[in-house]
Amino acid sequence: MQVVVYEMFNGLIVNSDVEKSINAILFSV
């Protein structure tokens, strides 16, 4: 779970697609 959060945080910074990243995590979990 922590790894997913870390990956999500990295994705937000790299992609800058906050909504997309959050949606991807929600659907993943």
Jmol script that loads the backbone (N, CA, C; Angstrom):
load data "model"
ATOM      1  N   MET A   1       0.845  -1.196   0.000  1.00  0.00           N
ATOM      2  CA  MET A   1       0.000   0.000   0.000  1.00  0.00           C
ATOM      3  C   MET A   1       0.879   1.243   0.000  1.00  0.00           C
ATOM      4  N   GLN A   2       1.922   1.224   0.809  1.00  0.00           N
ATOM      5  CA  GLN A   2       2.810   2.389   0.881  1.00  0.00           C
ATOM      6  C   GLN A   2       3.515   2.608  -0.453  1.00  0.00           C
ATOM      7  N   VAL A   3       3.862   1.504  -1.103  1.00  0.00           N
ATOM      8  CA  VAL A   3       4.547   1.608  -2.396  1.00  0.00           C
ATOM      9  C   VAL A   3       3.643   2.282  -3.409  1.00  0.00           C
ATOM     10  N   VAL A   4       2.369   1.921  -3.380  1.00  0.00           N
ATOM     11  CA  VAL A   4       1.406   2.502  -4.320  1.00  0.00           C
ATOM     12  C   VAL A   4       1.302   4.000  -4.097  1.00  0.00           C
ATOM     13  N   VAL A   5       1.238   4.392  -2.841  1.00  0.00           N
ATOM     14  CA  VAL A   5       1.135   5.823  -2.506  1.00  0.00           C
ATOM     15  C   VAL A   5       2.380   6.554  -2.988  1.00  0.00           C
ATOM     16  N   TYR A   6       3.539   5.944  -2.759  1.00  0.00           N
ATOM     17  CA  TYR A   6       4.797   6.560  -3.175  1.00  0.00           C
ATOM     18  C   TYR A   6       4.832   6.715  -4.685  1.00  0.00           C
ATOM     19  N   GLU A   7       4.401   5.680  -5.381  1.00  0.00           N
ATOM     20  CA  GLU A   7       4.384   5.714  -6.846  1.00  0.00           C
ATOM     21  C   GLU A   7       3.422   6.791  -7.325  1.00  0.00           C
ATOM     22  N   MET A   8       2.277   6.885  -6.649  1.00  0.00           N
ATOM     23  CA  MET A   8       1.279   7.883  -7.016  1.00  0.00           C
ATOM     24  C   MET A   8       1.871   9.275  -6.845  1.00  0.00           C
ATOM     25  N   PHE A   9       2.536   9.504  -5.729  1.00  0.00           N
ATOM     26  CA  PHE A   9       3.124  10.818  -5.456  1.00  0.00           C
ATOM     27  C   PHE A   9       4.144  11.163  -6.528  1.00  0.00           C
ATOM     28  N   ASN A  10       4.959  10.182  -6.898  1.00  0.00           N
ATOM     29  CA  ASN A  10       5.955  10.399  -7.947  1.00  0.00           C
ATOM     30  C   ASN A  10       5.267  10.705  -9.264  1.00  0.00           C
ATOM     31  N   GLY A  11       4.202   9.993  -9.542  1.00  0.00           N
ATOM     32  CA  GLY A  11       3.454  10.203 -10.777  1.00  0.00           C
ATOM     33  C   GLY A  11       2.881  11.607 -10.833  1.00  0.00           C
ATOM     34  N   LEU A  12       2.395  12.099  -9.698  1.00  0.00           N
ATOM     35  CA  LEU A  12       1.808  13.439  -9.669  1.00  0.00           C
ATOM     36  C   LEU A  12       2.861  14.468 -10.040  1.00  0.00           C
ATOM     37  N   ILE A  13       4.061  14.303  -9.487  1.00  0.00           N
ATOM     38  CA  ILE A  13       5.126  15.278  -9.737  1.00  0.00           C
ATOM     39  C   ILE A  13       5.618  15.180 -11.179  1.00  0.00           C
ATOM     40  N   VAL A  14       5.745  13.950 -11.667  1.00  0.00           N
ATOM     41  CA  VAL A  14       6.290  13.758 -13.012  1.00  0.00           C
ATOM     42  C   VAL A  14       5.262  14.098 -14.081  1.00  0.00           C
ATOM     43  N   ASN A  15       4.062  13.545 -13.927  1.00  0.00           N
ATOM     44  CA  ASN A  15       3.038  13.739 -14.962  1.00  0.00           C
ATOM     45  C   ASN A  15       2.266  15.030 -14.770  1.00  0.00           C
ATOM     46  N   SER A  16       2.140  15.471 -13.519  1.00  0.00           N
ATOM     47  CA  SER A  16       1.383  16.690 -13.233  1.00  0.00           C
ATOM     48  C   SER A  16      -0.095  16.465 -13.508  1.00  0.00           C
ATOM     49  N   ASP A  17      -0.466  15.201 -13.766  1.00  0.00           N
ATOM     50  CA  ASP A  17      -1.882  14.870 -13.992  1.00  0.00           C
ATOM     51  C   ASP A  17      -2.463  14.361 -12.674  1.00  0.00           C
ATOM     52  N   VAL A  18      -2.748  15.289 -11.782  1.00  0.00           N
ATOM     53  CA  VAL A  18      -3.204  14.899 -10.443  1.00  0.00           C
ATOM     54  C   VAL A  18      -4.463  14.050 -10.521  1.00  0.00           C
ATOM     55  N   GLU A  19      -5.474  14.580 -11.171  1.00  0.00           N
ATOM     56  CA  GLU A  19      -6.747  13.854 -11.246  1.00  0.00           C
ATOM     57  C   GLU A  19      -6.571  12.489 -11.887  1.00  0.00           C
ATOM     58  N   LYS A  20      -5.800  12.423 -12.959  1.00  0.00           N
ATOM     59  CA  LYS A  20      -5.606  11.147 -13.666  1.00  0.00           C
ATOM     60  C   LYS A  20      -4.892  10.150 -12.752  1.00  0.00           C
ATOM     61  N   SER A  21      -3.865  10.618 -12.061  1.00  0.00           N
ATOM     62  CA  SER A  21      -3.106   9.730 -11.182  1.00  0.00           C
ATOM     63  C   SER A  21      -3.986   9.212 -10.054  1.00  0.00           C
ATOM     64  N   ILE A  22      -4.743  10.128  -9.441  1.00  0.00           N
ATOM     65  CA  ILE A  22      -5.611   9.724  -8.333  1.00  0.00           C
ATOM     66  C   ILE A  22      -6.650   8.724  -8.824  1.00  0.00           C
ATOM     67  N   ASN A  23      -7.228   8.992  -9.979  1.00  0.00           N
ATOM     68  CA  ASN A  23      -8.232   8.079 -10.541  1.00  0.00           C
ATOM     69  C   ASN A  23      -7.603   6.713 -10.791  1.00  0.00           C
ATOM     70  N   ALA A  24      -6.403   6.703 -11.329  1.00  0.00           N
ATOM     71  CA  ALA A  24      -5.728   5.435 -11.615  1.00  0.00           C
ATOM     72  C   ALA A  24      -5.529   4.646 -10.323  1.00  0.00           C
ATOM     73  N   ILE A  25      -5.151   5.338  -9.261  1.00  0.00           N
ATOM     74  CA  ILE A  25      -4.930   4.657  -7.980  1.00  0.00           C
ATOM     75  C   ILE A  25      -6.248   4.121  -7.437  1.00  0.00           C
ATOM     76  N   LEU A  26      -7.286   4.943  -7.495  1.00  0.00           N
ATOM     77  CA  LEU A  26      -8.591   4.523  -6.969  1.00  0.00           C
ATOM     78  C   LEU A  26      -9.077   3.285  -7.711  1.00  0.00           C
ATOM     79  N   PHE A  27      -8.909   3.277  -9.026  1.00  0.00           N
ATOM     80  CA  PHE A  27      -9.361   2.130  -9.808  1.00  0.00           C
ATOM     81  C   PHE A  27      -8.451   0.928  -9.571  1.00  0.00           C
ATOM     82  N   SER A  28      -7.178   1.204  -9.311  1.00  0.00           N
ATOM     83  CA  SER A  28      -6.229   0.123  -9.074  1.00  0.00           C
ATOM     84  C   SER A  28      -6.556  -0.562  -7.745  1.00  0.00           C
ATOM     85  N   VAL A  29      -6.853   0.245  -6.740  1.00  0.00           N
ATOM     86  CA  VAL A  29      -7.158  -0.300  -5.416  1.00  0.00           C
ATOM     87  C   VAL A  29      -8.643  -0.634  -5.365  1.00  0.00           C
TER      88      VAL A  29
END
end "model"
wireframe off; spacefill off
backbone 0.3
color backbone group
